[in-house]
Amino acid sequence: NAGVTQTPKFRILKIGQSMTLQCTQDMNHNYMYWYRQDPGMGLKLIYYSVGAGITDKGEVPNGYNVSRSTTEDFPLRLELAAPSQTSVYFCASSYNRGYTDTQYFGPGTRLTVL
Amino acid sequence: GESVGLHLPTLSVQEGDNSIINCAYSNSASDYFIWYKQESGKGPQFIIDIRSNMDKRQGQRVTVLLNKTVKHLSLQIAATQPGDSAVYFCAEIRDATNKLIFGTGTLLAVQP
């Protein structure tokens, strides 16, 4: 199993550009999550999904959109990139609810908005 | 507001010594806590967890202690090794939300 994979690893965007961060897991996990991590800080939840077709907002959803058309994929969309969105983005998945099952994290996508 | 935070941003220890990383939380309703290790350039890695109905839980070379009276969590690493060098985060989950709330992180630097 590859686990949780994310693409791209790095990206530089100009203000106002859009992009999609890809996340795929091959563990047949129901739950998937998107976090952002600012320098020297912990992770903050952007969006999460409890299964295909179901998504919900986390702590910091503004400026982002998600979709979950399959169990495996959970892309994160930035429509109008802003400097405040410069961060490292982590995708994670778990088979069940977080408090009964471990969340497995991907390697991250480092995004810079100039 | 409610938060989870760490007392010490950086901890430097000698190889072979025991390490103790501390974490304070403010929400008494939190019922599940997790310690994650994050190496440079990588995603967080689960280390150990503890439910609020427990005071102590042990893993391989790691022990987590929970003091609900003072809302304090600690991670003890025995015989610290260079491979333990990383940033350690505590995180909490409040039952029914399934959302991880992360603390700021402590950098553990192991000196050879």
Chai-1 contact restraints between the chains, C-beta under 6 A:
chainA,res_idxA,chainB,res_idxB,connection_type,confidence,min_distance_angstrom,max_distance_angstrom,comment,restraint_id
A,M41,B,T104,contact,1.0,0.0,6.0,A-B,restraint_1
A,G42,B,F89,contact,1.0,0.0,6.0,A-B,restraint_2
A,G42,B,F102,contact,1.0,0.0,6.0,A-B,restraint_3
A,G42,B,G103,contact,1.0,0.0,6.0,A-B,restraint_4
A,G42,B,T104,contact,1.0,0.0,6.0,A-B,restraint_5
A,G42,B,G105,contact,1.0,0.0,6.0,A-B,restraint_6
A,L43,B,F102,contact,1.0,0.0,6.0,A-B,restraint_7
A,L45,B,K99,contact,1.0,0.0,6.0,A-B,restraint_8
A,F90,B,G43,contact,1.0,0.0,6.0,A-B,restraint_9
A,R97,B,N98,contact,1.0,0.0,6.0,A-B,restraint_10
A,G98,B,I93,contact,1.0,0.0,6.0,A-B,restraint_11
A,G98,B,N98,contact,1.0,0.0,6.0,A-B,restraint_12
A,G98,B,L100,contact,1.0,0.0,6.0,A-B,restraint_13
A,Y99,B,Y32,contact,1.0,0.0,6.0,A-B,restraint_14
A,Y99,B,I93,contact,1.0,0.0,6.0,A-B,restraint_15
A,T102,B,F46,contact,1.0,0.0,6.0,A-B,restraint_16
A,F105,B,G43,contact,1.0,0.0,6.0,A-B,restraint_17
A,F105,B,P44,contact,1.0,0.0,6.0,A-B,restraint_18
A,G106,B,G43,contact,1.0,0.0,6.0,A-B,restraint_19
A,P107,B,G43,contact,1.0,0.0,6.0,A-B,restraint_20
A,G108,B,G43,contact,1.0,0.0,6.0,A-B,restraint_21
